Amino acid sequence: MAFSIDSKVKDLRKSEAASDIIAQYTSGFKTDPQMKLVGALTFRKLCSFPQAGLSAEQLAEIDEKLKALG
């Protein structure tokens, strides 16, 4: 399955490799139980909330790494 920041959070969490990439930039992506509440959102949409605390540059890096997973 190909991943990007337009993938659903629940799909990204199911993939160990994708979760590891995102966990490098955000604490709690793999462990915070509240992430289940936003599973239907795309990662891009989740990051549009100020609480995400990711810059546009970080989001672009994450997208590039996710796409490299194939």
C-alpha positions in Angstrom: 0.0 0.0 0.0 1.3 3.4 -0.9 1.3 6.0 1.8 1.4 9.8 1.9 0.1 12.6 4.1 -3.2 12.1 2.3 -3.5 8.6 3.8 -6.0 8.1 6.7 -4.5 8.2 10.2 -5.9 4.7 10.9 -4.1 3.2 7.9 -0.8 4.9 8.8 -1.1 3.6 12.4 -1.6 0.1 11.1 1.8 0.2 9.3 4.8 -0.1 11.6 7.1 1.6 9.1 4.7 4.5 8.5 4.1 4.9 12.2 7.9 5.0 12.9 8.4 7.8 10.4 5.7 9.9 11.9 6.8 9.2 15.4 10.2 10.8 14.6 8.3 14.1 14.3 5.5 13.8 16.8 5.4 12.2 20.2 2.3 10.0 20.9 1.3 9.1 17.3 1.8 5.4 18.1 0.8 5.5 21.8 -1.8 8.2 22.4 -5.2 6.5 22.8 -6.9 9.7 21.4 -5.4 9.0 18.0 -8.2 6.5 17.6 -10.6 9.4 17.6 -9.0 11.0 14.5 -8.5 7.7 12.6 -10.9 8.7 9.8 -9.0 12.0 9.1 -6.1 12.2 6.6 -2.8 13.0 8.2 -2.8 16.3 6.2 -6.1 17.3 7.8 -4.9 16.3 11.3 -1.8 18.4 10.8 -3.9 21.4 9.9 -4.9 21.7 13.6 -2.5 24.0 15.6 -2.1 21.3 18.2 -0.2 19.1 15.8 2.7 21.6 15.9 4.2 20.6 12.6 5.7 23.0 10.2 5.1 22.9 6.4 8.7 21.8 6.0 8.3 18.9 8.4 5.0 17.9 6.7 6.8 17.8 3.4 9.6 15.7 4.8 7.1 13.2 6.3 5.2 13.0 3.0 8.5 12.3 1.1 9.5 9.5 3.5 6.0 8.0 3.4 6.0 7.9 -0.4 9.4 6.3 -0.3 7.9 3.3 1.5 6.3 2.4 -1.8 
